Amino acid sequence: MDTIASGKVSLRRIRLVLAHQRISASVGSFFAADRVLSAWAGRSEEALECEFEIVYDDGYTLAGEYRFRRKASTRPALMGFI
């Protein structure tokens, strides 16, 4: 299927940076990004600030900050934030 004709653009990469701890990760899917965020949240009782940059194959880039805390019933979800 042609991605341009269908209106879908593939994800190239998601870069995550845990602001105060100088930890970063680069992943290829939102699922992988959420797993990284969950791992980081599992090590902290405090709310965390994560800078993100999402790059799509067409060159479009979306960047921002995501603040999250691990809760008993939910995990961090970058896709739900955007």
C-alpha positions in Angstrom: 0.0 0.0 0.0 1.3 3.5 -0.9 1.8 5.5 2.3 1.2 8.8 0.5 -2.0 7.7 -1.1 -3.4 6.3 2.2 -2.3 9.4 4.2 -0.2 7.4 6.5 3.4 8.3 7.2 5.8 5.9 8.9 7.6 6.7 12.1 11.4 7.0 11.7 12.4 7.4 15.4 11.4 8.6 18.8 14.1 10.1 21.0 13.5 10.3 24.7 15.6 12.3 27.2 15.0 12.1 31.0 15.7 15.7 31.7 17.4 15.8 35.1 19.2 12.5 34.9 20.8 12.8 31.5 19.5 9.5 30.4 18.3 9.1 26.8 16.9 6.4 24.5 16.1 6.2 20.8 13.3 3.8 19.7 11.3 3.0 16.6 7.8 2.7 17.9 5.3 4.2 20.4 5.1 0.8 22.1 8.9 0.7 22.7 8.8 4.4 23.9 6.1 3.5 26.5 8.2 0.5 27.7 11.2 2.8 28.2 9.0 5.4 30.1 7.6 2.6 32.3 11.1 1.4 33.1 12.2 4.9 34.1 9.0 5.5 36.1 9.5 2.2 37.9 12.7 3.5 39.4 11.3 6.7 40.8 8.6 7.7 43.2 8.6 11.2 41.9 7.0 12.7 38.8 9.4 12.7 35.9 9.9 15.1 33.0 10.9 13.6 29.7 11.7 15.6 26.6 10.7 13.8 23.4 11.3 14.2 19.7 9.3 12.2 17.2 10.6 12.1 13.6 8.5 10.7 10.8 9.8 9.4 7.4 8.5 12.5 5.6 10.8 14.7 7.8 8.0 16.1 10.0 9.2 16.4 13.6 7.2 16.8 16.8 8.9 17.7 20.0 7.8 18.6 23.5 7.9 17.6 27.2 5.9 14.8 28.8 5.5 14.8 32.5 4.4 11.5 34.1 4.3 9.4 37.2 3.9 5.6 37.4 0.5 4.8 38.9 -0.6 1.3 40.1 -3.2 0.9 37.4 -1.7 2.8 34.4 1.5 3.1 32.6 3.0 6.1 30.9 1.6 6.4 27.4 3.3 8.9 25.0 0.8 8.1 22.2 -2.1 9.1 24.5 -0.3 12.3 25.4 0.1 13.4 21.8 
